[in-house]
Amino acid sequence: MSPRLGATAHRRTFLIALTIIVWATLPPRSLTAQSFTVFPLPKVGSRPLGIAAGPDGNLWFAESEADQIGRITPSGILTEFPLPTAQSRPVGITAGPDGNLWATEYDADRIARITPSGTVTEFPLPTAAAAPFFITAGPDGYLWFTEFSANQIGRISPDGGLSEFRIPTADSGPIGITVGPDLNIWFAEFNGGWVARILPNGEILEFHTEAPDGPRDLVTAPDGTLFVTVELGDRLARIRGLDDFHSTEIPTVDSHPRSLAIAADRAVWFTEFVGNQLGRVDPLSRQVSEYAVPSTATHPLDLVAGSDGNLWFTAADGNSIGRFLLPKPPCDGDCNGSGNVTVDEVLTLVRIALGDVPLEACPSGDADHDGMISVNEVLAAVNALVGNCSP
């Protein structure tokens, strides 16, 4: 068992001295470069939009201007499957509870079911000119989707049974849809400026939030917070409960955040369509980091975590699929998940050990998960600080 740090003068002096020594002798370090790989699509002007992780371990995406569904393996091998209906304009795609992929056909007013081998079955919607947009799998075994022009939420069973539910606010422009922290379906009303919840019986409850400027996509974070991209406001709305709304500002002006995903690092990631960046919200500090995408992957749109542990995104105007290698997992003492340990983070561990700040300030420093910071855990952070981190 490693010794515990108390408030004695001897231990306090030791830790202060240790910090001074580290600060004085720290060699210069450069941040680890983030890795992007871009996979161009075969057909010019395909304009990929939605992307999803498939049950087969591959990534599946909608080629809106090519009327195709694409599949890419984690190693980058591409296969394309044409949709039966011409000028269908597929937009959203998700993995279904039946082991198939499900996509929306915006211009054809159809929902498509795609088997992992590429066999496509289409289901026409009851409402004409509905413009189905994004789609998600619900906990009830159905697929739920937004109908942008019809101002409705649609529901389809794996065998093709369809239902539609009218949204109370007229011309609300629903786009994003996801499973919320309460296991109900939530969606964003881009035109109406509302975030809404639909119950299994079809009852819709709309909530006025601090996100009136074009709420677009939603995702539920591991801690139960519902994040919403506010495209016209350059920020993310955070919802905890039905009356607890906050915002996270994005540093880049006119970034136009679009889609959201939860990555293997348990952080919330998002695309900046105009800013040409991927963004990351730190799960503890809520600080935003941004990563510029390559010029061949301009206008990143949709985003998903792949089975390989990386982030995958569609580059609508780059006509490509992008892969982003996540920073390495946090080392001992990497408080913000940046992949590096800083002097300030070592100082934070010292303050936790002395009882000046709570463990929540840097839970990654508690390597043995006993709720305390020991001398050995401070030394492990120091070792990571000087470049010997090997998570």
Phi, psi and chi 1 to 4 in degrees:
 res  aa     phi    psi   chi1   chi2   chi3   chi4
   1 MET       -  132.2  179.3 -179.8  -66.0      -
   2 SER   -77.9  147.6   57.1      -      -      -
   3 PRO   -64.7  148.1   23.6  -33.5      -      -
   4 ARG   -94.0  150.0  -64.3  -70.5  147.4 -159.2
   5 LEU   -91.9  123.6  -64.9  176.6      -      -
   6 GLY  -105.4 -166.0      -      -      -      -
   7 ALA  -100.5   18.3      -      -      -      -
   8 THR   -68.2  154.7   64.5      -      -      -
   9 ALA   -62.8  -36.7      -      -      -      -
  10 HIS   -63.4  -48.1  173.8   72.6      -      -
  11 ARG   -69.2  -38.0  -72.0  172.1  177.9  164.2
  12 ARG   -61.5  -44.2 -175.6 -179.3  -67.9  -90.3
  13 THR   -62.0  -41.4  -59.1      -      -      -
  14 PHE   -59.8  -45.8  164.2   73.6      -      -
  15 LEU   -69.3  -39.8  -72.9  168.4      -      -
  16 ILE   -63.3  -42.9  -67.3  173.2      -      -
  17 ALA   -63.6  -40.8      -      -      -      -
  18 LEU   -60.0  -43.4  174.0   65.4      -      -
  19 THR   -64.2  -42.9  -58.3      -      -      -
  20 ILE   -62.4  -42.7  -66.6  172.7      -      -
  21 ILE   -62.5  -45.3  -68.5  170.6      -      -
  22 VAL   -61.6  -44.9  168.0      -      -      -
  23 TRP   -61.3  -40.1 -157.1  -36.4      -      -
  24 ALA   -74.7  -30.1      -      -      -      -
  25 THR  -105.9    3.8   60.7      -      -      -
  26 LEU   -64.1  122.2  177.2   66.6      -      -
  27 PRO   -74.5  154.3   27.2  -33.1      -      -
  28 PRO   -64.1  139.8   23.2  -32.6      -      -
  29 ARG  -130.8  149.0  -60.5 -175.7   65.7 -156.5
  30 SER  -109.8  150.1   59.7      -      -      -
  31 LEU   -68.0  143.1  -66.8  176.7      -      -
  32 THR   -66.7  128.5  -57.8      -      -      -
  33 ALA   -66.7  136.7      -      -      -      -
  34 GLN   -82.3  147.2  -51.6  -52.0  -40.4      -
  35 SER  -109.2  122.3  176.6      -      -      -
  36 PHE  -112.0  141.0  -77.5   93.8      -      -
  37 THR  -128.2  134.8  -54.6      -      -      -
  38 VAL  -116.3  131.9  178.1      -      -      -
  39 PHE  -115.7  103.2  -57.9   93.8      -      -
  40 PRO   -65.9  145.2  -16.0   29.7      -      -
  41 LEU   -85.1  148.3  -63.0 -176.6      -      -
  42 PRO   -61.4  -40.4  -22.6   33.1      -      -
  43 LYS   -95.2  126.4 -176.6  176.4 -179.7  178.2
  44 VAL   -64.8  137.8  176.0      -      -      -
  45 GLY    75.0   24.6      -      -      -      -
  46 SER   -68.5  -30.7  -65.7      -      -      -
  47 ARG    51.6   74.9 -165.9  169.5  174.8   78.5
  48 PRO   -68.6  139.0   27.8  -35.3      -      -
  49 LEU  -119.1  -90.9  -62.5 -177.5      -      -
  50 GLY   -72.6  151.4      -      -      -      -
  51 ILE  -142.6  145.7 -170.5  168.8      -      -
  52 ALA  -146.1  153.5      -      -      -      -
  53 ALA   -85.6  123.9      -      -      -      -
  54 GLY   -87.3  164.3      -      -      -      -
  55 PRO   -68.7  -14.0   25.6  -34.2      -      -
  56 ASP   -91.1    4.9   55.0   -3.0      -      -
  57 GLY    86.9   -2.5      -      -      -      -
  58 ASN   -96.2  172.5  -62.5  -44.8      -      -
  59 LEU  -105.7  135.2  -70.1  -54.9      -      -
  60 TRP  -119.8  141.8  -67.4   72.4      -      -
  61 PHE  -146.5  159.1   53.0   94.2      -      -
  62 ALA   -99.3  124.7      -      -      -      -
  63 GLU   -98.4   95.2  -61.9 -178.4   41.9      -
  64 SER   -65.7  -36.7   63.1      -      -      -
  65 GLU   -94.2   -6.0  -60.8  -59.1  -36.7      -
  66 ALA  -104.5   -4.8      -      -      -      -
  67 ASP    54.1   47.5  -63.5  -33.5      -      -
  68 GLN  -137.2  158.9  -62.9 -177.9  138.4      -
  69 ILE  -110.0  128.5  -61.7  -61.3      -      -
  70 GLY  -105.0  154.6      -      -      -      -
  71 ARG  -133.9  134.9 -179.3 -177.3   69.1 -163.3
  72 ILE  -132.7  133.1 -174.4  169.0      -      -
  73 THR   -79.9  161.7   67.8      -      -      -
  74 PRO   -57.8  -22.4  -29.3   37.6      -      -
  75 SER   -88.8   -4.1   61.1      -      -      -
  76 GLY   101.7   11.0      -      -      -      -
  77 ILE   -81.5  124.8  -61.5  173.9      -      -
  78 LEU  -102.0  140.1  -81.1  158.9      -      -
  79 THR  -138.2  142.8  -51.5      -      -      -
  80 GLU  -126.2  144.0  -64.3  170.3  -46.8      -
  81 PHE  -127.1  117.1  -54.7   96.6      -      -
  82 PRO   -71.4  144.4   24.1  -32.3      -      -
  83 LEU   -82.8  147.1  -67.4  169.7      -      -
  84 PRO   -62.7  -34.3  -22.9   33.5      -      -
  85 THR   -91.4  125.7  -59.0      -      -      -
  86 ALA   -70.9  151.0      -      -      -      -
  87 GLN    51.3   43.9  -61.2 -179.7  -21.9      -
  88 SER   -85.5  -28.7   57.6      -      -      -
  89 ARG    55.2   71.9 -162.8 -177.5  176.1 -165.8
  90 PRO   -67.2  141.8   26.4  -35.5      -      -
  91 VAL  -124.1  -64.4  172.8      -      -      -
  92 GLY   -98.9  156.2      -      -      -      -
  93 ILE  -153.4  146.1 -170.8  167.6      -      -
  94 THR  -154.4  160.7 -166.7      -      -      -
  95 ALA   -83.6  135.2      -      -      -      -
  96 GLY   -96.8  169.1      -      -      -      -
  97 PRO   -72.3  -10.3   27.7  -34.7      -      -
  98 ASP   -95.7    6.7   56.8   -9.8      -      -
  99 GLY    85.1    5.9      -      -      -      -
 100 ASN  -108.2  171.8  -64.3  -48.8      -      -
 101 LEU   -99.8  146.9  -76.1  -60.1      -      -
 102 TRP  -128.1  133.5  -69.1   75.5      -      -
 103 ALA  -132.7  153.7      -      -      -      -
 104 THR   -96.3  142.7   58.4      -      -      -
 105 GLU  -113.4   98.3  -61.7 -178.3   20.2      -
 106 TYR   -60.1  -45.9 -172.6   89.4      -      -
 107 ASP   -87.7  -21.7  -76.5   -9.7      -      -
 108 ALA   -93.5   -7.5      -      -      -      -
 109 ASP    54.8   50.9  -65.5  -42.5      -      -
 110 ARG  -137.3  157.7  -62.9  168.1 -175.9 -101.3
 111 ILE  -111.7  132.0  -57.8  -62.4      -      -
 112 ALA  -109.2  137.9      -      -      -      -
 113 ARG  -109.1  127.7 -178.1 -179.9   65.4 -157.0
 114 ILE  -122.7  121.6  -51.2   99.6      -      -
 115 THR   -75.7  160.7   68.2      -      -      -
 116 PRO   -58.4  -20.5  -28.1   36.8      -      -
 117 SER   -88.5   -5.0   62.2      -      -      -
 118 GLY   100.8    6.1      -      -      -      -
 119 THR   -75.8  128.6  -59.0      -      -      -
 120 VAL  -111.0  133.2  179.3      -      -      -
 121 THR  -124.0  133.0  -55.6      -      -      -
 122 GLU  -110.9  144.4  -65.0  176.5  -49.1      -
 123 PHE  -124.5  110.1  -58.3   93.9      -      -
 124 PRO   -65.7  142.6  -17.9   31.0      -      -
 125 LEU   -82.3  150.9  -62.0 -179.1      -      -
 126 PRO   -64.0  -32.3  -20.8   32.1      -      -
 127 THR   -96.1  128.9  -58.3      -      -      -
 128 ALA   -75.4  150.3      -      -      -      -
 129 ALA    53.9   39.4      -      -      -      -
 130 ALA   -77.1  -33.5      -      -      -      -
 131 ALA    58.9   64.8      -      -      -      -
 132 PRO   -62.9  135.4   25.1  -34.3      -      -
 133 PHE  -110.5  -92.7 -147.8  108.2      -      -
 134 PHE  -100.0  161.1  -80.1  144.4      -      -
 135 ILE  -143.1  147.3 -174.6  168.7      -      -
 136 THR  -146.7  156.1 -166.2      -      -      -
 137 ALA   -88.4  129.9      -      -      -      -
 138 GLY   -92.4  163.6      -      -      -      -
 139 PRO   -70.8   -8.9   26.1  -33.7      -      -
 140 ASP   -92.0    4.2   54.8   -1.4      -      -
 141 GLY    88.7    0.1      -      -      -      -
 142 TYR  -100.0  165.7  -70.2   90.7      -      -
 143 LEU  -103.3  133.1  -71.7  -57.2      -      -
 144 TRP  -115.9  141.3  -65.8   76.4      -      -
 145 PHE  -146.7  157.1   53.1   94.1      -      -
 146 THR   -93.8  143.4   51.1      -      -      -
 147 GLU  -114.2   99.4  -63.7 -177.7   10.7      -
 148 PHE   -61.5  -49.7 -175.4   82.1      -      -
 149 SER   -82.6  -32.7  -63.0      -      -      -
 150 ALA   -79.1  -10.1      -      -      -      -
 151 ASN    58.7   48.1 -157.4   50.1      -      -
 152 GLN  -139.4  164.0  -62.7  179.0  141.1      -
 153 ILE  -109.6  130.4  -61.6  -59.7      -      -
 154 GLY  -105.4  154.6      -      -      -      -
 155 ARG  -137.6  133.4 -176.2 -177.3   68.1 -167.0
 156 ILE  -133.6  137.4 -174.0  169.0      -      -
 157 SER   -85.9  160.5   64.2      -      -      -
 158 PRO   -57.0  -21.8  -28.3   36.9      -      -
 159 ASP   -95.2    5.4   61.5    2.5      -      -
 160 GLY   100.2    2.4      -      -      -      -
 161 GLY   -68.5  127.8      -      -      -      -
 162 LEU  -115.0  142.8  -79.8  155.6      -      -
 163 SER  -138.1  153.4  -57.5      -      -      -
 164 GLU  -135.1  146.5  -65.1  172.1  -43.9      -
 165 PHE  -132.8  125.8  -53.1   95.1      -      -
 166 ARG   -73.9  135.6  173.5   71.1   55.0  177.9
 167 ILE   -84.1  134.2  -63.1  170.8      -      -
 168 PRO   -58.5  -43.4  -25.2   34.4      -      -
 169 THR   -77.4  125.1  -62.1      -      -      -
 170 ALA   -67.8  144.0      -      -      -      -
 171 ASP    51.2   44.2 -169.2   29.8      -      -
 172 SER   -76.3  -22.0   66.8      -      -      -
 173 GLY    66.0   57.3      -      -      -      -
 174 PRO   -67.9  137.4   28.9  -36.2      -      -
 175 ILE  -126.9  -77.2  -65.0 -177.7      -      -
 176 GLY   -74.5  151.3      -      -      -      -
 177 ILE  -152.3  140.8 -170.5  165.2      -      -
 178 THR  -159.1  170.7 -164.7      -      -      -
 179 VAL   -85.9  126.0  177.5      -      -      -
 180 GLY   -84.9  176.4      -      -      -      -
 181 PRO   -63.8  -21.2   21.3  -31.8      -      -
 182 ASP   -92.5    7.2   58.2   -3.3      -      -
 183 LEU    68.7   15.3  -61.1 -176.4      -      -
 184 ASN   -95.6  169.3  -72.3  -54.2      -      -
 185 ILE   -88.3  130.5  -60.5  -63.4      -      -
 186 TRP  -118.1  149.4  -71.4   70.8      -      -
 187 PHE  -146.6  160.7   58.4   94.0      -      -
 188 ALA  -108.2  132.8      -      -      -      -
 189 GLU  -100.8   98.8  -59.6  178.0   16.6      -
 190 PHE   -61.7  -45.8 -172.7   83.1      -      -
 191 ASN   -78.8  -37.7  -64.4  -22.3      -      -
 192 GLY   -77.4  -21.1      -      -      -      -
 193 GLY    75.4   20.0      -      -      -      -
 194 TRP  -112.8  158.8  -61.6   79.5      -      -
 195 VAL  -113.8  135.7  171.6      -      -      -
 196 ALA  -132.8  157.8      -      -      -      -
 197 ARG  -124.2  135.1  179.5 -178.3   68.6 -175.8
 198 ILE  -114.9  129.2 -178.0  167.0      -      -
 199 LEU   -84.9  164.5  -57.8  179.1      -      -
 200 PRO   -56.5  -26.7  -28.1   36.4      -      -
 201 ASN   -84.9    2.3   63.6    2.1      -      -
 202 GLY    93.4   -3.2      -      -      -      -
 203 GLU   -69.9  131.7  179.4 -176.2   -4.3      -
 204 ILE  -112.0  130.0  -66.7  176.0      -      -
 205 LEU  -117.9  125.4  -55.5  173.4      -      -
 206 GLU  -105.0  143.7  -63.6  176.1  -60.0      -
 207 PHE  -126.6  127.2  -57.8   94.9      -      -
 208 HIS   -78.8  123.3  179.1   69.2      -      -
 209 THR  -120.3 -172.5   72.6      -      -      -
 210 GLU   -87.1   29.1  -65.9 -177.6   -5.1      -
 211 ALA  -128.3   55.9      -      -      -      -
 212 PRO   -78.8  -12.5   31.3  -35.6      -      -
 213 ASP   -94.6   63.2  -57.7  -40.8      -      -
 214 GLY    80.1   56.7      -      -      -      -
 215 PRO   -62.5  132.6   22.9  -32.3      -      -
 216 ARG  -123.2  -53.0 -175.1 -180.0 -179.9   92.6
 217 ASP  -128.7  162.3 -164.0   21.2      -      -
 218 LEU  -139.1  154.0  -43.1   88.8      -      -
 219 VAL  -155.5  147.4   75.0      -      -      -
 220 THR   -97.0  121.4  -59.9      -      -      -
 221 ALA   -77.7  162.0      -      -      -      -
 222 PRO   -57.5  -27.1  -28.4   36.5      -      -
 223 ASP   -87.5    6.3   66.6   -5.6      -      -
 224 GLY    90.5    2.0      -      -      -      -
 225 THR   -79.5  135.1  -59.4      -      -      -
 226 LEU   -93.0  117.7 -173.6   68.8      -      -
 227 PHE   -97.6  142.7  -82.6   76.6      -      -
 228 VAL  -133.5  128.9 -175.4      -      -      -
 229 THR   -76.9  133.1   49.9      -      -      -
 230 VAL  -111.2   91.3 -174.5      -      -      -
 231 GLU   -61.7  -42.7 -178.7  173.9   -1.9      -
 232 LEU   -86.0   -2.7  -54.6 -177.9      -      -
 233 GLY  -113.7    1.4      -      -      -      -
 234 ASP    52.1   49.1  -69.1  -32.5      -      -
 235 ARG  -157.7  171.2   65.5 -174.8 -173.3  -82.1
 236 LEU  -115.0  131.0  -54.4  179.2      -      -
 237 ALA   -87.0  142.7      -      -      -      -
 238 ARG  -120.4  127.4  -52.3 -165.7  -44.8  -88.7
 239 ILE  -120.9  122.8  -57.5  173.9      -      -
 240 ARG  -125.4  104.9  -67.1  -83.7  -65.4 -178.1
 241 GLY    81.2 -176.2      -      -      -      -
 242 LEU   -90.3   -6.2  -58.7 -177.8      -      -
 243 ASP  -139.8   25.7   57.3   -2.1      -      -
 244 ASP  -124.1   93.1 -173.9    2.6      -      -
 245 PHE  -117.8  133.7  -52.2  123.8      -      -
 246 HIS  -140.2  170.4  -58.7  -81.5      -      -
 247 SER  -130.4  148.0  -70.2      -      -      -
 248 THR  -116.2  117.8  -64.3      -      -      -
 249 GLU   -78.0  143.4  -57.7  -63.5  -35.2      -
 250 ILE   -96.9  129.6  -63.3  171.7      -      -
 251 PRO   -59.4  -38.4  -24.0   33.5      -      -
 252 THR   -78.4  127.0  -61.2      -      -      -
 253 VAL   -75.4  143.0  177.5      -      -      -
 254 ASP    56.5   41.3  -67.3  -30.4      -      -
 255 SER   -78.4  -30.0   60.8      -      -      -
 256 HIS    53.7   70.1  -75.1 -114.5      -      -
 257 PRO   -65.2  135.9   26.4  -34.7      -      -
 258 ARG  -113.7  -75.1  -70.6  -81.7  179.9   98.2
 259 SER  -110.2  160.9  -65.1      -      -      -
 260 LEU  -128.1  153.7  -67.9  154.0      -      -
 261 ALA  -156.6  154.9      -      -      -      -
 262 ILE  -102.4  124.3  -55.3  -61.1      -      -
 263 ALA   -96.9  179.3      -      -      -      -
 264 ALA   -64.0  -21.5      -      -      -      -
 265 ASP   -84.3    6.3   61.1   -2.2      -      -
 266 ARG    67.6   12.4  -63.1  175.0   61.2   82.5
 267 ALA   -92.9  159.5      -      -      -      -
 268 VAL   -88.0  125.3  173.3      -      -      -
 269 TRP  -115.2  153.0  -70.8   76.4      -      -
 270 PHE  -149.1  158.9   57.7   94.3      -      -
 271 THR   -97.6  145.9   56.0      -      -      -
 272 GLU  -112.9  101.2  -61.6 -178.8   18.8      -
 273 PHE   -63.3  -45.8 -173.6   73.4      -      -
 274 VAL   -88.5  -34.5  176.1      -      -      -
 275 GLY   -70.3  -13.0      -      -      -      -
 276 ASN    53.1   49.5  -75.9  -45.1      -      -
 277 GLN  -143.3  160.6  -61.0 -179.8  119.2      -
 278 LEU  -102.3  143.2  -61.0 -173.9      -      -
 279 GLY  -119.6  153.0      -      -      -      -
 280 ARG  -132.4  132.4  177.4 -175.1 -175.1  -87.5
 281 VAL  -103.9  118.6 -178.0      -      -      -
 282 ASP   -64.1  130.6 -178.0   79.9      -      -
 283 PRO   -66.5  -19.8   19.8  -29.8      -      -
 284 LEU   -99.5  -55.2  -65.1  177.0      -      -
 285 SER   -84.2  -17.8   67.2      -      -      -
 286 ARG    67.3   11.4  -57.9  -60.6 -168.3 -163.9
 287 GLN   -73.0  148.9  -68.4 -177.5  -21.7      -
 288 VAL  -104.9  130.9  174.0      -      -      -
 289 SER  -112.7  148.0  -57.3      -      -      -
 290 GLU  -127.9  144.9  -62.9  174.3  -55.1      -
 291 TYR  -132.4  116.1  -54.5   88.0      -      -
 292 ALA   -68.8  132.7      -      -      -      -
 293 VAL   -84.1  157.4  -56.7      -      -      -
 294 PRO   -63.5  158.5  -20.1   31.7      -      -
 295 SER   -63.7  -22.2   59.2      -      -      -
 296 THR   -83.0    1.0   51.0      -      -      -
 297 ALA  -127.6   42.3      -      -      -      -
 298 THR   -65.9  150.2   53.4      -      -      -
 299 HIS    57.2   65.3  -67.9  170.1      -      -
 300 PRO   -63.1  136.2   25.4  -34.1      -      -
 301 LEU  -117.5  -77.9 -177.0   58.9      -      -
 302 ASP   -97.0  161.9 -156.7   10.8      -      -
 303 LEU  -148.8  141.4 -178.2   71.8      -      -
 304 VAL  -154.1  151.0   71.3      -      -      -
 305 ALA   -86.0  128.3      -      -      -      -
 306 GLY   -89.3  167.8      -      -      -      -
 307 SER   -67.7  -15.0   62.2      -      -      -
 308 ASP   -86.2    1.6   58.7   -8.6      -      -
 309 GLY    86.5    0.6      -      -      -      -
 310 ASN  -101.9  168.9  -63.1  -43.9      -      -
 311 LEU   -96.3  137.9  -81.0  170.9      -      -
 312 TRP  -122.1  142.2  -67.9   75.7      -      -
 313 PHE  -145.1  155.6   61.5   95.6      -      -
 314 THR   -92.8  136.3   52.7      -      -      -
 315 ALA  -107.8   97.4      -      -      -      -
 316 ALA   -59.2  -50.3      -      -      -      -
 317 ASP   -90.8  -13.9  -66.5  -29.0      -      -
 318 GLY   -81.7   -8.8      -      -      -      -
 319 ASN    52.4   48.3 -159.0   52.9      -      -
 320 SER  -152.9  168.5   57.8      -      -      -
 321 ILE  -111.3  132.3  -57.2  -61.3      -      -
 322 GLY  -109.1  146.0      -      -      -      -
 323 ARG  -122.5  131.9 -178.7 -179.1   66.1 -161.6
 324 PHE  -118.4  118.0  177.9   67.4      -      -
 325 LEU   -77.2  116.4 -179.5   63.6      -      -
 326 LEU   -63.5  148.6  -75.3  179.6      -      -
 327 PRO   -56.2  152.3  -22.1   32.5      -      -
 328 LYS   -58.9  153.6   59.3 -172.7  177.6 -178.6
 329 PRO   -57.3  155.3  -22.2   32.6      -      -
 330 PRO   -58.1  137.0  -22.6   33.0      -      -
 331 CYS   -81.1  170.2  -53.5      -      -      -
 332 ASP   -58.8  120.3  -66.6  -20.3      -      -
 333 GLY    93.1    0.1      -      -      -      -
 334 ASP   -81.5   85.7  178.4   14.0      -      -
 335 CYS   -64.4  -36.0  -56.6      -      -      -
 336 ASN  -103.5    6.5   63.2    7.9      -      -
 337 GLY    71.0   22.7      -      -      -      -
 338 SER   -78.1  -11.8   65.7      -      -      -
 339 GLY    92.3    1.3      -      -      -      -
 340 ASN  -138.1  154.0  -62.7  -79.1      -      -
 341 VAL  -107.7  132.0  175.6      -      -      -
 342 THR  -108.3  167.5   66.4      -      -      -
 343 VAL   -60.5  -42.3  169.2      -      -      -
 344 ASP   -59.8  -35.4  -75.2  -17.1      -      -
 345 GLU   -71.5  -36.4  -73.2  169.8  -31.6      -
 346 VAL   -63.3  -42.3  172.1      -      -      -
 347 LEU   -60.7  -38.2  -77.4  169.6      -      -
 348 THR   -61.1  -43.5  -63.3      -      -      -
 349 LEU   -61.6  -40.3  -68.8 -178.4      -      -
 350 VAL   -60.4  -43.8  171.0      -      -      -
 351 ARG   -67.3  -35.6  -64.6  179.6   64.1 -161.8
 352 ILE   -63.9  -45.0  -65.6  171.8      -      -
 353 ALA   -61.3  -34.5      -      -      -      -
 354 LEU   -85.3   -2.4  -64.6  175.2      -      -
 355 GLY    84.5   12.6      -      -      -      -
 356 ASP   -80.7  -30.1  -64.8  -23.7      -      -
 357 VAL  -134.7  156.7  -64.9      -      -      -
 358 PRO   -75.6  161.5   26.9  -35.1      -      -
 359 LEU   -60.4  -26.9 -179.9   62.2      -      -
 360 GLU   -59.7  -17.4  -73.4   73.4   17.2      -
 361 ALA   -68.7  -22.9      -      -      -      -
 362 CYS  -162.0   71.7 -171.7      -      -      -
 363 PRO   -63.8  -23.3   19.6  -30.9      -      -
 364 SER   -68.4  -15.6   67.3      -      -      -
 365 GLY   -75.9  -17.3      -      -      -      -
 366 ASP   -88.6   78.3 -178.0   18.2      -      -
 367 ALA   -64.0  -34.1      -      -      -      -
 368 ASP   -93.9    3.9   57.9    7.5      -      -
 369 HIS    54.8   41.5  -54.6  -68.1      -      -
 370 ASP  -103.3    7.3   65.6   -9.9      -      -
 371 GLY    82.6    9.8      -      -      -      -
 372 MET  -137.9  163.6  -56.8  175.8   68.5      -
 373 ILE  -111.7  124.4  -63.1  -63.6      -      -
 374 SER  -102.5  171.3   68.6      -      -      -
 375 VAL   -58.6  -43.9  170.4      -      -      -
 376 ASN   -62.9  -34.7  -74.1  -14.3      -      -
 377 GLU   -71.8  -35.1  -74.0  165.9  -25.8      -
 378 VAL   -65.3  -42.6  173.2      -      -      -
 379 LEU   -64.0  -35.5  -68.8  174.3      -      -
 380 ALA   -64.3  -38.0      -      -      -      -
 381 ALA   -67.2  -39.2      -      -      -      -
 382 VAL   -62.2  -42.1  171.7      -      -      -
 383 ASN   -61.9  -39.5 -170.1   48.2      -      -
 384 ALA   -68.1  -34.9      -      -      -      -
 385 LEU   -61.0  -39.9  174.2   65.9      -      -
 386 VAL   -87.4   10.4  -63.4      -      -      -
 387 GLY   106.0   10.4      -      -      -      -
 388 ASN  -108.3   31.7  -65.6  -40.9      -      -
 389 CYS   -78.4  126.8  176.1      -      -      -
 390 SER  -140.8   76.4   55.7      -      -      -
 391 PRO   -64.6      -   24.7  -32.2      -      -
